Amino acid sequence: MLSKRANVFYLEHVRVLQKDDRVVYMTQSSNPVEQIVNIPDKNTAFILLGKGSSITDAAVRMLAESNVIIGFTGSGGSPMHGIVDPVFITPQDEYRPTEYMQNWVRFWLDEDARLSAAKDFLRYRIELSQAFYPKISEFELPGALTDDFSFAIDKCANVTELLTAEARYAKQLYALHANASAIKFSRTPGEVSGDEKNRRANSFLDHGNYIAYGYAAAALHVLGINYAFPVLHGKTRRGALVFDVADLVKDWLIMPAAFDAARRKVKDQAFRATVIERAIQYEVLDILIPFLKSVSSKYI
């Protein structure tokens, strides 16, 4: 099942191709002996192709048949340059329920229902953080922080107010991690200069967020919900619903790991391995998919 797939790949300096009815990647290096590694396409949720990578049309076709999302990223896993959405290149004999997309459009066109759905997203974000922080982070979320955010969500009259409340909550959450990690932190996506720990924390957050985007895209793809129908972010960005869904897991899946990795000065590969291992352990897709199904039918 798509929701049970365990594998996520970030690959760089490789060539992905089809070989003997398998999808494999071949290392591109000065080593005279090339290494060929099998990609279990039937058990892979998405693949991110980074610097120096390429893929053949035969491999893309085979991955599409297995419903694997392919993303093209910069060095280290960010930024995301583009995503191949397999919704448009799947075999013509594939059957998939259309009810979730149709229900989503029905409530999305109702402004009041869309606002209620946006509040559901933020409340579930708090609920997940409260459940997983004790398992992942060195500290539990302060009750006052989540209570204040919950109260603000209830009082918001429109999406702009929700985004303001969300930004304030995120800033406070960053500050908690920065203080616990002894990092003088300022959130600046793509930060490449300044204090080393601050730069590394920003870099890990960038890389981890793109992994969260991959899981969000995979969950939406499973249900056939178009990425262009967000409830919170980016009304002018075609893939904004991916950002909404990814935010459900970024606070507890990405943020603690990013600050811990910056504090301990671990390598990018070790950080990504930690994030993916936790995503598998806590079954991220099984968290996201039922929630999206419930929202799609709640307001029609």
Secondary structure, 3 states (H helix, E strand, C coil): CHHHCCEEEEECCEEEEEECCEEEEEECCCCCCCCEEEECHHHEEEEEECCCCEECHHHHHHHHHCCCEEEEECHHHCCEEEEECHHHCCCCCCCCCCHHHHHHHHHHCCHHHHHHHHHHHHHHHHHHHHHHHHHHCCCCCCHHHHHHHHHHHHHCCCHHHHHHHHHHHHHHHHHHHHHHHCCCCCCCCCCCCCCHHHHHHHHHHHHHHHHHHHHHHHHHHHHCCCCCCCCCCCCCCCCHHHHHHHHHHHHHHHHHHHHHHHHHCCCHHHHHHHHHHHHHHCCHHHHHHHHHHHHHHHCC
